[in-house]
Amino acid sequence: MASFYRSKQNAEAVNLIDTQIWICSNQSCKCWLRDEYSFSQKPICPMCQSSMINQTKALPQIVKANVY
């Protein structure tokens, strides 16, 4: 059981980077998405259909793998 807790202590720190995101303008909606995954220049919230606002958020870096 002690080795279980020790493995959590040795976990790598997550590398956070400032990332451009879109957040929903509706205060009751919690939806947001990364700008690089947006299909339009001014996206509409997929959850409530409200407009979205461009902001920056510290998020873990996503490493894209080559599928070829």
mmCIF file of the N, C-alpha and C atoms, coordinates in Angstrom:
data_MODEL
# 
_entry.id   MODEL 
# 
loop_
_atom_site.group_PDB 
_atom_site.id 
_atom_site.type_symbol 
_atom_site.label_atom_id 
_atom_site.label_alt_id 
_atom_site.label_comp_id 
_atom_site.label_asym_id 
_atom_site.label_entity_id 
_atom_site.label_seq_id 
_atom_site.pdbx_PDB_ins_code 
_atom_site.Cartn_x 
_atom_site.Cartn_y 
_atom_site.Cartn_z 
_atom_site.occupancy 
_atom_site.B_iso_or_equiv 
_atom_site.pdbx_formal_charge 
_atom_site.auth_seq_id 
_atom_site.auth_comp_id 
_atom_site.auth_asym_id 
_atom_site.auth_atom_id 
_atom_site.pdbx_PDB_model_num 
ATOM 1   N N  . MET A 1 1  ? 0.823   -1.197 0.000   1.00 0.00 ? 1  MET A N  1 
ATOM 2   C CA . MET A 1 1  ? 0.000   0.000  0.000   1.00 0.00 ? 1  MET A CA 1 
ATOM 3   C C  . MET A 1 1  ? 0.865   1.259  0.000   1.00 0.00 ? 1  MET A C  1 
ATOM 4   N N  . ALA A 1 2  ? 2.002   1.227  0.646   1.00 0.00 ? 2  ALA A N  1 
ATOM 5   C CA . ALA A 1 2  ? 2.871   2.393  0.697   1.00 0.00 ? 2  ALA A CA 1 
ATOM 6   C C  . ALA A 1 2  ? 3.415   2.741  -0.688  1.00 0.00 ? 2  ALA A C  1 
ATOM 7   N N  . SER A 1 3  ? 3.691   1.747  -1.519  1.00 0.00 ? 3  SER A N  1 
ATOM 8   C CA . SER A 1 3  ? 4.219   2.026  -2.856  1.00 0.00 ? 3  SER A CA 1 
ATOM 9   C C  . SER A 1 3  ? 3.185   2.741  -3.729  1.00 0.00 ? 3  SER A C  1 
ATOM 10  N N  . PHE A 1 4  ? 1.906   2.517  -3.449  1.00 0.00 ? 4  PHE A N  1 
ATOM 11  C CA . PHE A 1 4  ? 0.848   3.205  -4.190  1.00 0.00 ? 4  PHE A CA 1 
ATOM 12  C C  . PHE A 1 4  ? 0.946   4.714  -3.959  1.00 0.00 ? 4  PHE A C  1 
ATOM 13  N N  . TYR A 1 5  ? 1.089   5.132  -2.736  1.00 0.00 ? 5  TYR A N  1 
ATOM 14  C CA . TYR A 1 5  ? 1.171   6.550  -2.433  1.00 0.00 ? 5  TYR A CA 1 
ATOM 15  C C  . TYR A 1 5  ? 2.482   7.158  -2.919  1.00 0.00 ? 5  TYR A C  1 
ATOM 16  N N  . ARG A 1 6  ? 3.548   6.408  -2.875  1.00 0.00 ? 6  ARG A N  1 
ATOM 17  C CA . ARG A 1 6  ? 4.843   6.898  -3.332  1.00 0.00 ? 6  ARG A CA 1 
ATOM 18  C C  . ARG A 1 6  ? 4.815   7.170  -4.834  1.00 0.00 ? 6  ARG A C  1 
ATOM 19  N N  . SER A 1 7  ? 4.114   6.340  -5.591  1.00 0.00 ? 7  SER A N  1 
ATOM 20  C CA . SER A 1 7  ? 4.049   6.546  -7.039  1.00 0.00 ? 7  SER A CA 1 
ATOM 21  C C  . SER A 1 7  ? 3.324   7.840  -7.387  1.00 0.00 ? 7  SER A C  1 
ATOM 22  N N  . LYS A 1 8  ? 2.367   8.252  -6.588  1.00 0.00 ? 8  LYS A N  1 
ATOM 23  C CA . LYS A 1 8  ? 1.679   9.514  -6.842  1.00 0.00 ? 8  LYS A CA 1 
ATOM 24  C C  . LYS A 1 8  ? 2.588   10.703 -6.557  1.00 0.00 ? 8  LYS A C  1 
ATOM 25  N N  . GLN A 1 9  ? 3.470   10.570 -5.582  1.00 0.00 ? 9  GLN A N  1 
ATOM 26  C CA . GLN A 1 9  ? 4.379   11.664 -5.250  1.00 0.00 ? 9  GLN A CA 1 
ATOM 27  C C  . GLN A 1 9  ? 5.405   11.881 -6.350  1.00 0.00 ? 9  GLN A C  1 
ATOM 28  N N  . ASN A 1 10 ? 5.752   10.841 -7.094  1.00 0.00 ? 10 ASN A N  1 
ATOM 29  C CA . ASN A 1 10 ? 6.754   10.937 -8.137  1.00 0.00 ? 10 ASN A CA 1 
ATOM 30  C C  . ASN A 1 10 ? 6.163   11.286 -9.497  1.00 0.00 ? 10 ASN A C  1 
ATOM 31  N N  . ALA A 1 11 ? 4.891   11.601 -9.565  1.00 0.00 ? 11 ALA A N  1 
ATOM 32  C CA . ALA A 1 11 ? 4.246   11.917 -10.841 1.00 0.00 ? 11 ALA A CA 1 
ATOM 33  C C  . ALA A 1 11 ? 4.846   13.200 -11.424 1.00 0.00 ? 11 ALA A C  1 
ATOM 34  N N  . GLU A 1 12 ? 4.943   13.237 -12.743 1.00 0.00 ? 12 GLU A N  1 
ATOM 35  C CA . GLU A 1 12 ? 5.499   14.406 -13.417 1.00 0.00 ? 12 GLU A CA 1 
ATOM 36  C C  . GLU A 1 12 ? 4.562   15.602 -13.289 1.00 0.00 ? 12 GLU A C  1 
ATOM 37  N N  . ALA A 1 13 ? 5.133   16.785 -13.210 1.00 0.00 ? 13 ALA A N  1 
ATOM 38  C CA . ALA A 1 13 ? 4.347   18.005 -13.172 1.00 0.00 ? 13 ALA A CA 1 
ATOM 39  C C  . ALA A 1 13 ? 3.780   18.256 -14.568 1.00 0.00 ? 13 ALA A C  1 
ATOM 40  N N  . VAL A 1 14 ? 2.572   18.741 -14.641 1.00 0.00 ? 14 VAL A N  1 
ATOM 41  C CA . VAL A 1 14 ? 1.925   19.027 -15.920 1.00 0.00 ? 14 VAL A CA 1 
ATOM 42  C C  . VAL A 1 14 ? 2.455   20.357 -16.443 1.00 0.00 ? 14 VAL A C  1 
ATOM 43  N N  . ASN A 1 15 ? 2.858   20.368 -17.702 1.00 0.00 ? 15 ASN A N  1 
ATOM 44  C CA . ASN A 1 15 ? 3.381   21.573 -18.340 1.00 0.00 ? 15 ASN A CA 1 
ATOM 45  C C  . ASN A 1 15 ? 2.213   22.421 -18.838 1.00 0.00 ? 15 ASN A C  1 
ATOM 46  N N  . LEU A 1 16 ? 1.935   23.540 -18.157 1.00 0.00 ? 16 LEU A N  1 
ATOM 47  C CA . LEU A 1 16 ? 0.844   24.431 -18.556 1.00 0.00 ? 16 LEU A CA 1 
ATOM 48  C C  . LEU A 1 16 ? 1.390   25.540 -19.446 1.00 0.00 ? 16 LEU A C  1 
ATOM 49  N N  . ILE A 1 17 ? 0.651   25.824 -20.505 1.00 0.00 ? 17 ILE A N  1 
ATOM 50  C CA . ILE A 1 17 ? 1.011   26.924 -21.399 1.00 0.00 ? 17 ILE A CA 1 
ATOM 51  C C  . ILE A 1 17 ? -0.218  27.811 -21.610 1.00 0.00 ? 17 ILE A C  1 
ATOM 52  N N  . ASP A 1 18 ? 0.026   29.093 -21.869 1.00 0.00 ? 18 ASP A N  1 
ATOM 53  C CA . ASP A 1 18 ? -1.078  29.999 -22.171 1.00 0.00 ? 18 ASP A CA 1 
ATOM 54  C C  . ASP A 1 18 ? -1.646  29.629 -23.528 1.00 0.00 ? 18 ASP A C  1 
ATOM 55  N N  . THR A 1 19 ? -2.946  29.349 -23.569 1.00 0.00 ? 19 THR A N  1 
ATOM 56  C CA . THR A 1 19 ? -3.620  28.862 -24.760 1.00 0.00 ? 19 THR A CA 1 
ATOM 57  C C  . THR A 1 19 ? -4.808  29.758 -25.084 1.00 0.00 ? 19 THR A C  1 
ATOM 58  N N  . GLN A 1 20 ? -4.976  30.089 -26.364 1.00 0.00 ? 20 GLN A N  1 
ATOM 59  C CA . GLN A 1 20 ? -6.135  30.853 -26.805 1.00 0.00 ? 20 GLN A CA 1 
ATOM 60  C C  . GLN A 1 20 ? -7.360  29.940 -26.773 1.00 0.00 ? 20 GLN A C  1 
ATOM 61  N N  . ILE A 1 21 ? -8.421  30.396 -26.106 1.00 0.00 ? 21 ILE A N  1 
ATOM 62  C CA . ILE A 1 21 ? -9.658  29.623 -26.019 1.00 0.00 ? 21 ILE A CA 1 
ATOM 63  C C  . ILE A 1 21 ? -10.848 30.514 -26.342 1.00 0.00 ? 21 ILE A C  1 
ATOM 64  N N  . TRP A 1 22 ? -11.981 29.882 -26.575 1.00 0.00 ? 22 TRP A N  1 
ATOM 65  C CA . TRP A 1 22 ? -13.269 30.564 -26.722 1.00 0.00 ? 22 TRP A CA 1 
ATOM 66  C C  . TRP A 1 22 ? -14.133 30.126 -25.551 1.00 0.00 ? 22 TRP A C  1 
ATOM 67  N N  . ILE A 1 23 ? -14.701 31.101 -24.821 1.00 0.00 ? 23 ILE A N  1 
ATOM 68  C CA . ILE A 1 23 ? -15.612 30.770 -23.726 1.00 0.00 ? 23 ILE A CA 1 
ATOM 69  C C  . ILE A 1 23 ? -16.999 31.315 -24.059 1.00 0.00 ? 23 ILE A C  1 
ATOM 70  N N  . CYS A 1 24 ? -18.005 30.648 -23.554 1.00 0.00 ? 24 CYS A N  1 
ATOM 71  C CA . CYS A 1 24 ? -19.384 31.059 -23.814 1.00 0.00 ? 24 CYS A CA 1 
ATOM 72  C C  . CYS A 1 24 ? -19.680 32.370 -23.098 1.00 0.00 ? 24 CYS A C  1 
ATOM 73  N N  . SER A 1 25 ? -20.399 33.264 -23.757 1.00 0.00 ? 25 SER A N  1 
ATOM 74  C CA . SER A 1 25 ? -20.757 34.551 -23.162 1.00 0.00 ? 25 SER A CA 1 
ATOM 75  C C  . SER A 1 25 ? -21.922 34.432 -22.180 1.00 0.00 ? 25 SER A C  1 
ATOM 76  N N  . ASN A 1 26 ? -22.645 33.314 -22.218 1.00 0.00 ? 26 ASN A N  1 
ATOM 77  C CA . ASN A 1 26 ? -23.754 33.074 -21.299 1.00 0.00 ? 26 ASN A CA 1 
ATOM 78  C C  . ASN A 1 26 ? -23.185 32.689 -19.932 1.00 0.00 ? 26 ASN A C  1 
ATOM 79  N N  . GLN A 1 27 ? -23.463 33.462 -18.901 1.00 0.00 ? 27 GLN A N  1 
ATOM 80  C CA . GLN A 1 27 ? -22.900 33.237 -17.571 1.00 0.00 ? 27 GLN A CA 1 
ATOM 81  C C  . GLN A 1 27 ? -23.296 31.891 -16.969 1.00 0.00 ? 27 GLN A C  1 
ATOM 82  N N  . SER A 1 28 ? -24.431 31.350 -17.352 1.00 0.00 ? 28 SER A N  1 
ATOM 83  C CA . SER A 1 28 ? -24.876 30.070 -16.792 1.00 0.00 ? 28 SER A CA 1 
ATOM 84  C C  . SER A 1 28 ? -24.302 28.866 -17.545 1.00 0.00 ? 28 SER A C  1 
ATOM 85  N N  . CYS A 1 29 ? -23.661 29.103 -18.664 1.00 0.00 ? 29 CYS A N  1 
ATOM 86  C CA . CYS A 1 29 ? -23.064 28.027 -19.461 1.00 0.00 ? 29 CYS A CA 1 
ATOM 87  C C  . CYS A 1 29 ? -21.561 27.945 -19.157 1.00 0.00 ? 29 CYS A C  1 
ATOM 88  N N  . LYS A 1 30 ? -21.039 26.752 -19.001 1.00 0.00 ? 30 LYS A N  1 
ATOM 89  C CA . LYS A 1 30 ? -19.628 26.552 -18.664 1.00 0.00 ? 30 LYS A CA 1 
ATOM 90  C C  . LYS A 1 30 ? -18.792 26.083 -19.858 1.00 0.00 ? 30 LYS A C  1 
ATOM 91  N N  . CYS A 1 31 ? -19.342 26.148 -21.037 1.00 0.00 ? 31 CYS A N  1 
ATOM 92  C CA . CYS A 1 31 ? -18.671 25.623 -22.228 1.00 0.00 ? 31 CYS A CA 1 
ATOM 93  C C  . CYS A 1 31 ? -17.484 26.504 -22.646 1.00 0.00 ? 31 CYS A C  1 
ATOM 94  N N  . TRP A 1 32 ? -16.395 25.851 -23.061 1.00 0.00 ? 32 TRP A N  1 
ATOM 95  C CA . TRP A 1 32 ? -15.249 26.526 -23.649 1.00 0.00 ? 32 TRP A CA 1 
ATOM 96  C C  . TRP A 1 32 ? -14.556 25.541 -24.585 1.00 0.00 ? 32 TRP A C  1 
ATOM 97  N N  . LEU A 1 33 ? -13.761 26.079 -25.535 1.00 0.00 ? 33 LEU A N  1 
ATOM 98  C CA . LEU A 1 33 ? -13.007 25.211 -26.427 1.00 0.00 ? 33 LEU A CA 1 
ATOM 99  C C  . LEU A 1 33 ? -11.723 25.900 -26.845 1.00 0.00 ? 33 LEU A C  1 
ATOM 100 N N  . ARG A 1 34 ? -10.728 25.089 -27.170 1.00 0.00 ? 34 ARG A N  1 
ATOM 101 C CA . ARG A 1 34 ? -9.454  25.622 -27.634 1.00 0.00 ? 34 ARG A CA 1 
ATOM 102 C C  . ARG A 1 34 ? -9.648  26.258 -29.013 1.00 0.00 ? 34 ARG A C  1 
ATOM 103 N N  . ASP A 1 35 ? -8.973  27.373 -29.240 1.00 0.00 ? 35 ASP A N  1 
ATOM 104 C CA . ASP A 1 35 ? -9.084  28.074 -30.512 1.00 0.00 ? 35 ASP A CA 1 
ATOM 105 C C  . ASP A 1 35 ? -8.646  27.188 -31.671 1.00 0.00 ? 35 ASP A C  1 
ATOM 106 N N  . GLU A 1 36 ? -7.624  26.359 -31.480 1.00 0.00 ? 36 GLU A N  1 
ATOM 107 C CA . GLU A 1 36 ? -7.135  25.510 -32.566 1.00 0.00 ? 36 GLU A CA 1 
ATOM 108 C C  . GLU A 1 36 ? -8.121  24.432 -32.978 1.00 0.00 ? 36 GLU A C  1 
ATOM 109 N N  . TYR A 1 37 ? -9.144  24.174 -32.168 1.00 0.00 ? 37 TYR A N  1 
ATOM 110 C CA . TYR A 1 37 ? -10.168 23.178 -32.510 1.00 0.00 ? 37 TYR A CA 1 
ATOM 111 C C  . TYR A 1 37 ? -11.489 23.821 -32.946 1.00 0.00 ? 37 TYR A C  1 
ATOM 112 N N  . SER A 1 38 ? -11.480 25.123 -33.148 1.00 0.00 ? 38 SER A N  1 
ATOM 113 C CA . SER A 1 38 ? -12.664 25.840 -33.599 1.00 0.00 ? 38 SER A CA 1 
ATOM 114 C C  . SER A 1 38 ? -12.784 25.724 -35.120 1.00 0.00 ? 38 SER A C  1 
ATOM 115 N N  . PHE A 1 39 ? -14.015 25.601 -35.604 1.00 0.00 ? 39 PHE A N  1 
ATOM 116 C CA . PHE A 1 39 ? -14.244 25.469 -37.043 1.00 0.00 ? 39 PHE A CA 1 
ATOM 117 C C  . PHE A 1 39 ? -14.555 26.793 -37.718 1.00 0.00 ? 39 PHE A C  1 
ATOM 118 N N  . SER A 1 40 ? -14.698 27.867 -36.946 1.00 0.00 ? 40 SER A N  1 
ATOM 119 C CA . SER A 1 40 ? -14.986 29.171 -37.538 1.00 0.00 ? 40 SER A CA 1 
ATOM 120 C C  . SER A 1 40 ? -14.205 30.259 -36.812 1.00 0.00 ? 40 SER A C  1 
ATOM 121 N N  . GLN A 1 41 ? -14.136 31.440 -37.422 1.00 0.00 ? 41 GLN A N  1 
ATOM 122 C CA . GLN A 1 41 ? -13.399 32.543 -36.812 1.00 0.00 ? 41 GLN A CA 1 
ATOM 123 C C  . GLN A 1 41 ? -14.132 33.138 -35.623 1.00 0.00 ? 41 GLN A C  1 
ATOM 124 N N  . LYS A 1 42 ? -15.442 33.037 -35.590 1.00 0.00 ? 42 LYS A N  1 
ATOM 125 C CA . LYS A 1 42 ? -16.253 33.527 -34.469 1.00 0.00 ? 42 LYS A CA 1 
ATOM 126 C C  . LYS A 1 42 ? -17.271 32.434 -34.128 1.00 0.00 ? 42 LYS A C  1 
ATOM 127 N N  . PRO A 1 43 ? -16.874 31.439 -33.327 1.00 0.00 ? 43 PRO A N  1 
ATOM 128 C CA . PRO A 1 43 ? -17.748 30.286 -33.074 1.00 0.00 ? 43 PRO A CA 1 
ATOM 129 C C  . PRO A 1 43 ? -18.971 30.615 -32.223 1.00 0.00 ? 43 PRO A C  1 
ATOM 130 N N  . ILE A 1 44 ? -19.967 29.790 -32.347 1.00 0.00 ? 44 ILE A N  1 
ATOM 131 C CA . ILE A 1 44 ? -21.188 29.827 -31.542 1.00 0.00 ? 44 ILE A CA 1 
ATOM 132 C C  . ILE A 1 44 ? -21.114 28.656 -30.559 1.00 0.00 ? 44 ILE A C  1 
ATOM 133 N N  . CYS A 1 45 ? -21.553 28.874 -29.334 1.00 0.00 ? 45 CYS A N  1 
ATOM 134 C CA . CYS A 1 45 ? -21.498 27.837 -28.312 1.00 0.00 ? 45 CYS A CA 1 
ATOM 135 C C  . CYS A 1 45 ? -22.295 26.602 -28.755 1.00 0.00 ? 45 CYS A C  1 
ATOM 136 N N  . PRO A 1 46 ? -21.664 25.422 -28.754 1.00 0.00 ? 46 PRO A N  1 
ATOM 137 C CA . PRO A 1 46 ? -22.379 24.214 -29.168 1.00 0.00 ? 46 PRO A CA 1 
ATOM 138 C C  . PRO A 1 46 ? -23.417 23.747 -28.149 1.00 0.00 ? 46 PRO A C  1 
ATOM 139 N N  . MET A 1 47 ? -23.338 24.248 -26.922 1.00 0.00 ? 47 MET A N  1 
ATOM 140 C CA . MET A 1 47 ? -24.264 23.826 -25.874 1.00 0.00 ? 47 MET A CA 1 
ATOM 141 C C  . MET A 1 47 ? -25.534 24.688 -25.818 1.00 0.00 ? 47 MET A C  1 
ATOM 142 N N  . CYS A 1 48 ? -25.367 26.021 -25.885 1.00 0.00 ? 48 CYS A N  1 
ATOM 143 C CA . CYS A 1 48 ? -26.534 26.899 -25.702 1.00 0.00 ? 48 CYS A CA 1 
ATOM 144 C C  . CYS A 1 48 ? -26.763 27.866 -26.861 1.00 0.00 ? 48 CYS A C  1 
ATOM 145 N N  . GLN A 1 49 ? -25.916 27.819 -27.883 1.00 0.00 ? 49 GLN A N  1 
ATOM 146 C CA . GLN A 1 49 ? -26.030 28.645 -29.092 1.00 0.00 ? 49 GLN A CA 1 
ATOM 147 C C  . GLN A 1 49 ? -25.773 30.134 -28.834 1.00 0.00 ? 49 GLN A C  1 
ATOM 148 N N  . SER A 1 50 ? -25.112 30.501 -27.743 1.00 0.00 ? 50 SER A N  1 
ATOM 149 C CA . SER A 1 50 ? -24.749 31.898 -27.472 1.00 0.00 ? 50 SER A CA 1 
ATOM 150 C C  . SER A 1 50 ? -23.437 32.222 -28.182 1.00 0.00 ? 50 SER A C  1 
ATOM 151 N N  . SER A 1 51 ? -23.117 33.501 -28.250 1.00 0.00 ? 51 SER A N  1 
ATOM 152 C CA . SER A 1 51 ? -21.833 33.885 -28.839 1.00 0.00 ? 51 SER A CA 1 
ATOM 153 C C  . SER A 1 51 ? -20.708 33.504 -27.885 1.00 0.00 ? 51 SER A C  1 
ATOM 154 N N  . MET A 1 52 ? -19.495 33.427 -28.424 1.00 0.00 ? 52 MET A N  1 
ATOM 155 C CA . MET A 1 52 ? -18.341 33.062 -27.606 1.00 0.00 ? 52 MET A CA 1 
ATOM 156 C C  . MET A 1 52 ? -17.315 34.190 -27.627 1.00 0.00 ? 52 MET A C  1 
ATOM 157 N N  . ILE A 1 53 ? -16.518 34.280 -26.539 1.00 0.00 ? 53 ILE A N  1 
ATOM 158 C CA . ILE A 1 53 ? -15.545 35.342 -26.354 1.00 0.00 ? 53 ILE A CA 1 
ATOM 159 C C  . ILE A 1 53 ? -14.144 34.726 -26.344 1.00 0.00 ? 53 ILE A C  1 
ATOM 160 N N  . ASN A 1 54 ? -13.209 35.364 -27.043 1.00 0.00 ? 54 ASN A N  1 
ATOM 161 C CA . ASN A 1 54 ? -11.839 34.884 -27.112 1.00 0.00 ? 54 ASN A CA 1 
ATOM 162 C C  . ASN A 1 54 ? -11.077 35.303 -25.859 1.00 0.00 ? 54 ASN A C  1 
ATOM 163 N N  . GLN A 1 55 ? -10.403 34.348 -25.188 1.00 0.00 ? 55 GLN A N  1 
ATOM 164 C CA . GLN A 1 55 ? -9.600  34.624 -23.999 1.00 0.00 ? 55 GLN A CA 1 
ATOM 165 C C  . GLN A 1 55 ? -8.383  33.719 -23.981 1.00 0.00 ? 55 GLN A C  1 
ATOM 166 N N  . THR A 1 56 ? -7.549  33.879 -22.961 1.00 0.00 ? 56 THR A N  1 
ATOM 167 C CA . THR A 1 56 ? -6.376  33.040 -22.763 1.00 0.00 ? 56 THR A CA 1 
ATOM 168 C C  . THR A 1 56 ? -6.529  32.291 -21.448 1.00 0.00 ? 56 THR A C  1 
ATOM 169 N N  . LYS A 1 57 ? -6.109  31.013 -21.451 1.00 0.00 ? 57 LYS A N  1 
ATOM 170 C CA . LYS A 1 57 ? -6.210  30.176 -20.261 1.00 0.00 ? 57 LYS A CA 1 
ATOM 171 C C  . LYS A 1 57 ? -4.975  29.279 -20.193 1.00 0.00 ? 57 LYS A C  1 
ATOM 172 N N  . ALA A 1 58 ? -4.448  29.041 -18.991 1.00 0.00 ? 58 ALA A N  1 
ATOM 173 C CA . ALA A 1 58 ? -3.311  28.135 -18.811 1.00 0.00 ? 58 ALA A CA 1 
ATOM 174 C C  . ALA A 1 58 ? -3.829  26.700 -18.833 1.00 0.00 ? 58 ALA A C  1 
ATOM 175 N N  . LEU A 1 59 ? -3.423  25.960 -19.867 1.00 0.00 ? 59 LEU A N  1 
ATOM 176 C CA . LEU A 1 59 ? -3.883  24.582 -20.069 1.00 0.00 ? 59 LEU A CA 1 
ATOM 177 C C  . LEU A 1 59 ? -2.696  23.665 -20.327 1.00 0.00 ? 59 LEU A C  1 
ATOM 178 N N  . PRO A 1 60 ? -2.884  22.357 -20.083 1.00 0.00 ? 60 PRO A N  1 
ATOM 179 C CA . PRO A 1 60 ? -1.815  21.416 -20.421 1.00 0.00 ? 60 PRO A CA 1 
ATOM 180 C C  . PRO A 1 60 ? -1.557  21.418 -21.928 1.00 0.00 ? 60 PRO A C  1 
ATOM 181 N N  . GLN A 1 61 ? -0.299  21.297 -22.292 1.00 0.00 ? 61 GLN A N  1 
ATOM 182 C CA . GLN A 1 61 ? 0.072   21.270 -23.697 1.00 0.00 ? 61 GLN A CA 1 
ATOM 183 C C  . GLN A 1 61 ? -0.365  19.948 -24.320 1.00 0.00 ? 61 GLN A C  1 
ATOM 184 N N  . ILE A 1 62 ? -0.949  20.025 -25.502 1.00 0.00 ? 62 ILE A N  1 
ATOM 185 C CA . ILE A 1 62 ? -1.363  18.813 -26.227 1.00 0.00 ? 62 ILE A CA 1 
ATOM 186 C C  . ILE A 1 62 ? -0.293  18.507 -27.260 1.00 0.00 ? 62 ILE A C  1 
ATOM 187 N N  . VAL A 1 63 ? 0.208   17.289 -27.219 1.00 0.00 ? 63 VAL A N  1 
ATOM 188 C CA . VAL A 1 63 ? 1.204   16.848 -28.183 1.00 0.00 ? 63 VAL A CA 1 
ATOM 189 C C  . VAL A 1 63 ? 0.487   16.064 -29.263 1.00 0.00 ? 63 VAL A C  1 
ATOM 190 N N  . LYS A 1 64 ? 0.545   16.565 -30.475 1.00 0.00 ? 64 LYS A N  1 
ATOM 191 C CA . LYS A 1 64 ? -0.119  15.903 -31.598 1.00 0.00 ? 64 LYS A CA 1 
ATOM 192 C C  . LYS A 1 64 ? 0.804   14.848 -32.178 1.00 0.00 ? 64 LYS A C  1 
ATOM 193 N N  . ALA A 1 65 ? 0.298   13.639 -32.293 1.00 0.00 ? 65 ALA A N  1 
ATOM 194 C CA . ALA A 1 65 ? 1.077   12.530 -32.851 1.00 0.00 ? 65 ALA A CA 1 
ATOM 195 C C  . ALA A 1 65 ? 0.832   12.435 -34.342 1.00 0.00 ? 65 ALA A C  1 
ATOM 196 N N  . ASN A 1 66 ? 1.868   12.096 -35.083 1.00 0.00 ? 66 ASN A N  1 
ATOM 197 C CA . ASN A 1 66 ? 1.709   11.846 -36.520 1.00 0.00 ? 66 ASN A CA 1 
ATOM 198 C C  . ASN A 1 66 ? 1.063   10.489 -36.714 1.00 0.00 ? 66 ASN A C  1 
ATOM 199 N N  . VAL A 1 67 ? 0.006   10.453 -37.504 1.00 0.00 ? 67 VAL A N  1 
ATOM 200 C CA . VAL A 1 67 ? -0.748  9.233  -37.716 1.00 0.00 ? 67 VAL A CA 1 
ATOM 201 C C  . VAL A 1 67 ? -0.272  8.500  -38.968 1.00 0.00 ? 67 VAL A C  1 
ATOM 202 N N  . TYR A 1 68 ? 0.547   9.132  -39.759 1.00 0.00 ? 68 TYR A N  1 
ATOM 203 C CA . TYR A 1 68 ? 0.950   8.575  -41.049 1.00 0.00 ? 68 TYR A CA 1 
ATOM 204 C C  . TYR A 1 68 ? 1.842   7.404  -40.883 1.00 0.00 ? 68 TYR A C  1 
# 
